[in-house]
Structure formats: C-alpha cells, structure tokens
C-alpha cells in the first residue's frame, strides 16, 4: 500500500512545541492527581481505613435512605435531578480549570474507592452513571456560568419540591441537627449516586442482579466501557445508535491541470485497447497475481498517472475535511483499476450486480477503520448515475468528478438514465483507501489486508460468471446476484450496526438481567430524534429513518409485551384483567391519532424532511385536523397512549419508571421542536407554522 499522512505542517513548529508543552503539563498534573487521590483513599480520607463502611454496613445506610424515598414519584424525580445536579457541579469545576480530564480521573478514583463498599449491581450502575456524567460534563463546560448555576439550582430545588409534594422528609433532615453533621453530610454526598439508584432498584431489579463474583473489579467494567466508548466516539471511529449519523458519501471535483491531464492520459489509453461492447472491461493498477496477463494491467505511464491522482491534494483534503487531519490514509493498490461500462446491460451475468442495490464488501464489523471505494469520472457521462439510497444522494460522475463511499457499509447501485445515451464508453477509475485514526493502526492494516484479499477472490468469481455458458457458471452467477440482494436488504431494512447492537445487549442481558436490554433499547429513538434535529447538516437521512423506525418498533413491542404480561399475570377471567375503559381508550385513540397524523404528513414529513432539507416545506403544510387544533399532535397523542399503559396497576408496579421516562424524553424533544433548538441558530420563542407540523 501507499501511505499518505493526512496530518499537515500547518500549525508550525512553535504551535507544535506549545502543544507538546501543554500535553506534558497535563500529563504531569494527571499523574500527580492520581497519586494524590490514591494516597487519600488509602489513608482513609473517604471514611478512614479502619472505618470504611463495608458492604453489610452500606445496606444499613441505604435502608435509612430508602425510608425517606418510598414514593415512586419522589424517586423518579431524584433519578433526574440528582444526576443533573452532579453534571452541573462537575461542569463548573471543568470550566474553572479549563480542562475536563482532571474530573474524569477523579471519577475513576471515586468509582474504584467504592469497589469494596457496594453490592455488585450498584457498583456497576454507579460506575456507568458516573462515567456518563463525567463525559457529559466535559461537553457541558462550554455552557455559560449562568446556565450551569441555573441548572444546579433548578435541580436542587426540584429535589426539595419532590419531597414537599410527596410528603416525604429529606434524608438530610434526619441528621442535620446532630453534632457530626458535616461528617454525615460528607458521607451522604459520597454515597449519593448509589443511594438514589438503590432506592429505585430495590424491587425493580430483583435478585438476579445481586449475584457476586470473586472480585468486585468485574463490576467496574461498565465504567471502563463508557470511557472507552467515549474515546472511540470522540475520534470519529465509532458511532453509537443514539448519536447523529453523518452521511459518509464524500465528493470533490478535480480541477487542477495535472489531474485533468492524467485523467485524459488514462482514458485515451483505455480507448486504444478496444473495450468490450457487451460486458464491462477492467484493467488492474498492478497485477494481483504472478500469472495475471500483462494485457490486464496498466502500463507504466498510465500507472504513474493513476498514482498521482490517487495521492493528489484535492482527494487528501476531501478525506481530511470529513475525518480530521490526524487520520491515516492508505491507498490499496491491490484493488485499484480502470473500469469501463459496456453500452448494454447484460442480464443473468454477474455484471448485473452493479445495477442491483449492493454493498461491495463483507467486513462491516471490523471496528475503528473504513475502506473507501472512490469513483473518478473520465468522460462526459450523462447516462449512468451512481445512487446511494441510504443518504440519499446520487451523481453521474463526469470528467474530474470524485465520489467516495464506504466499501463495506454503503448500499449503492448504478442506474441508466432513461432517454439519455452516452456518445461513448463510460470510463472511471476505481481507487481504494483504508482510513483510520493513528491509534487504530492494527485495525486499519487488518481491514486493508482482508479487503484486498476478498477483492481478489471475488474478482475471480466475478470473471468466472461474467459470461456464463454452462449450468454451473449460470448457477454461480445467480448466487452472486441473490446473495448481493440478501446482504443489501439486511442493511437497508435493519442495519448491521443495529443487529450488532441488539445482539450485544441481548448477550449482556442474558448474563445479567432483562432490565439491561430494556433500558438500552427503549429510548434510542428519542435520543436520535434530538441529536438529528439539533445537528441537521450532512445527515444520512435514509439511515436515520430506518433506525428510528426500528428503534421505535422494538421499544413499543416491549411495552406491549410487558403490559400484556403484567395485566394477565393473575388472569382467571376477563373481569380481573385490570384494563379499564379509560386506559384502553387512551391507548387506542392516542396511537390512532398519531398514525393518522403520520399519514397526513407522510413518512418524510414526519421525520424532519422539511428541517433537513429533503422535501419542500409547502409539500407538508397541513391544515387538516389535528394540525392547527392540537399543538404537536403526534407527540402529545403518543404521550396520552403511554399514560394509558401506566394506568394499569400491575404494570405500574412491575415497571414504575418506564412510562415516566418515555414521556419525559418525548416532552424534552417536543420542547426542542417548539423552540426550534438546533445547531448554529439562535433559540426562538416559537416555531414557524411549517415547524409545527412534524413529530
């Protein structure tokens, strides 16, 4: 492979020196902080080495705390206000220090100090929550001091209000008159997160989560996983289901004189070789095997022109703009070729796969790295367009046009434009790259190696089935097309990343508790709504619609199953089902109204097609009921339906916080829509008329 360093010398030596010095200072400070905090822990500053509260004594403390947090409404309020208060405080500390890594180190030390004090399930949950809050605080530190202070005060007062309206005294009132008040307050603060979770999970989780292992370090893995995922996501090497998903099809135009000259050189050479008029024609950049005929390989002059194009500045800058200047770009010469489309499509040959929606490669699940196939036009093509339905976008690549897409992940196909005919052959360069962050070099090299080997093997099969003349070659050609369709259908309808996510959660839940799967799959669509509505730019819109529809389906399916299970647990006759007429009406009418509103808007209008620029606003300007009568009718109607589920006493007892969490997240998104909160635009008092007619 040819290696291109995507990092440039644009900062200059002084900037590099400054950056190095800052890194040295931060590393030294981090090391000192870790050592100091470990010494404090071992010296007993978290309660004294001889006075540490063992797990058995923690249960005494948690029992006292639960005595002041028995009401489910009070507990649910604390599940919101306590983490947000902690987030505000940590963000203010970050803002004061202008860095976040110190509080992240402190978070790790804090969680490690709890390892001998908490039951395993609480240690795991506290570690995960603390890591998530630390990561969130690193982002929240960008907010103003006023906003952060207001966030803390609002949530602190929210806790007090929750106690007041539920008639429960605060835990602090139990010890605030005692002489050792400060010590007890410190203990209360130290255990605050696990105590809040404990009060919520006492009956909600049950015994299976309390299984112990030999070492409590096992239960710190969720915290480690959270920080690891944050690192991967922050470098752009990984995207989680609830995050904004960028369009990964990138384009640029080659217009420098040397680039245009090299393209013309390759095209003239290809035409001089007399390409086939019935099937596609290919020439390798370099011979894939020793026995490859020389006639199938570019000649030296054309190889040099090809290489200059592959490493030209315009292409390097295109990838740098999408992935960042610190990513590494390897050119995969073993896959590169000149490709000529025949004037006629040949059915029942493997050439047909190019006109079928397909994904080029099988290595979807190799993490942290991507292989990109680049198409570079060499002529005035107008008849054949490359289409990407999951974006959606398309391009009829003409001379100097460049489009690149993920070889193993992007669904695409070519299509002949009806009524348009090229005057000559369509000739393109197929250039391939493996791109990865510098720390993921092992994954990048592995993916590059596997992709080149796969391409060589598939190329042999492709050539074997290009002009099938016997029964077996025809069967092989049919298989190529058939499995191409199966693979792309799975990606288009479900998404391999979603399949992997659900499978991983399923395995985790099977070894812990179903609640893990429920919590990890019930709220994804709300978070994806909010992230996509906020970022908006350069969205993979087809993938967004696929994902949120899948997430919502899985979420509602679980609600229905859990509701039915709870309602029929003690079934002896229809009279004791516990389904009252009001609840049934709320569920049926709520979802019926939401479905009707969706039909009026259409799927694209429902899922931000106006805001994201994929449809014109006038197309979805709806004045029929419920629009113009009920504000945000889809969200509010579904909240009514969700409240109908919650009316069932057995379901509410089994899953007391599930429906409130659904409704809270829906209302958060409704507020985002109503005030039109999104990136690079000031918050306004109310949405426009067009903005009101969407989910």
PyMOL commands that set and color helices and strands:
alter all, ss='L'
color gray80, all
select helices_A, chain A and resi 12-43+55-66+72-97+101-113+120-140+145-166+171-174+181-190+192-201+207-210+216-234+257-272+294-296+300-310+313-323+333-335+350-355+438-464+471-493+496-510+514-521+524-535+541-567+574-576+581-606+617-620+633-646+649-654+658-674+690-692
alter helices_A, ss='H'
color red, helices_A
select strands_A, chain A and resi 2-5+250-253+281-284+327-331+337-341+369-377+384-388+393-395+401-406+413-416+426-437
alter strands_A, ss='S'
color yellow, strands_A
deselect
rebuild
show_as cartoon
